[in-house]
Amino acid sequence: MFYYCNSLNEVNFSKFNTTNVTNMSYMFFYCSALNEIDLSSFETPSTTSMSYMFFGTKPEIIKLNKATFANLTSSYGMLPNITTPLIVVVKDSEEKAWITRTQTAIGANTEILTIEELMENFDEKTYIYS
């Protein structure tokens, strides 16, 4: 969808209906200018492929708040070895466990958090995750 859009730095996905989307592979492939990828409105019950979805990106945060990974059959390289600090927000511990188990090339600076864990560590005074 945004394959090699290296000048793309912001996208509003709030109106996207992804309920019936089956393939999200390469969606943000080398979209290196995206600082935040907010997919918190994405629902993925029909999605079977997310291979290389974020390959070549350098975001500080990826929000996958509503995403489910139960039906994925292909997710190789979804969260590649990003060397910059990255927070990935998922909806619950089941989705967190799935990412931890399947994304073997995940970067050392990547932190997977559930929404609950994010809110537990959120500093309301500075609006910064700590």
URWO-V636112 format. One line per field, one symbol per residue. ss: DSSP state (@ for helix, = for strand, . for the rest). phi: phi as a letter, one per 40 degrees, with the letter a starting at -180 (. if undefined). burial: # if it has 9 or more other ideal C-beta (glycine too) atoms within 8 Angstrom, else .. A space follows every 10 residues. Layout:
BEGIN
ss: ???
phi: ???
burial: ???
END
This chain:
BEGIN
ss: .......... .......... ..=....... .....===.. ........=. .......... ====...... ...=...... .....===== ..@@@@@@@@ @@.......= ====@@@@@@ .==....==.
phi: .bdfccbcba acbcbcbbdb cbbbdgdbdf cccccbbcbc ccbbcbcbbb dfdbcgcbcc abbbdbcbbd ccbbadgdbc ccccdabbbb cacccccccd cccccccccc bcbcdccccc bccccbfbcb
burial: .#.....#.. ..#....#.. #..####### #..#.##.## ####.##### #####.#.#. #########. ##.##.#### .#...##### ##..##.### .##..##.## .####..#.. ###.......
END
